Amino acid sequence: MAEMHRTVEKRIKSAMPLWITAALVVICGLIFPLYRIWGILVSAAVCLIGYLIAKGGCAYRCPS
């Protein structure tokens, strides 16, 4: 029997959502007092929303 060779396309997730979230953590740390509970909660909410928005906008990339 003849061997069948398949090419498998490897998809790599983008790291951009993590970089955007890290930048938001730094920005929130400069704006909100992170030694207060409300500052931590607001910062976490902003970072979560930013991550979800960035995750929806960044697609997979295929290495060449």
C-alpha positions in Angstrom: 0.0 0.0 0.0 1.1 3.5 -0.7 2.0 5.7 2.2 -0.1 8.8 2.6 1.6 11.9 3.7 -0.5 14.5 5.3 0.6 17.9 6.1 -0.5 19.1 9.5 -0.9 22.8 10.0 0.3 23.8 13.4 -1.6 26.7 14.9 0.1 28.8 17.6 -2.0 31.0 19.9 -1.0 34.6 19.9 0.7 36.0 23.0 -0.7 39.4 22.5 -3.6 39.1 24.9 -1.2 38.3 27.7 1.0 41.3 26.8 -2.0 43.6 26.8 -3.2 42.2 30.1 0.3 42.8 31.6 0.3 46.4 30.4 -3.1 46.9 31.9 -1.9 45.6 35.3 0.9 48.1 35.2 -1.4 50.9 34.2 -4.0 50.0 36.8 -1.3 49.8 39.4 -0.4 53.4 38.6 -4.0 54.6 38.7 -5.7 52.6 41.5 -4.4 52.1 45.0 -3.7 48.3 45.0 -3.4 48.3 48.8 -7.2 48.7 49.0 -9.7 45.9 48.3 -11.7 48.1 45.9 -8.5 49.0 43.9 -7.7 45.3 43.5 -11.2 44.4 42.4 -11.4 47.3 39.9 -8.0 46.4 38.6 -8.9 42.8 38.2 -12.2 43.7 36.4 -10.4 46.0 34.0 -7.7 43.4 33.3 -10.3 40.7 32.7 -12.3 42.8 30.3 -9.1 43.8 28.5 -8.0 40.2 28.2 -11.3 39.0 26.8 -11.4 41.9 24.3 -7.8 41.2 23.3 -8.4 37.4 23.1 -11.3 38.0 20.7 -9.3 40.3 18.4 -6.1 38.2 18.2 -6.2 35.3 15.9 -4.1 32.2 15.6 -0.9 32.4 13.5 0.5 29.7 11.4 4.3 29.4 11.4 5.9 29.4 8.0 
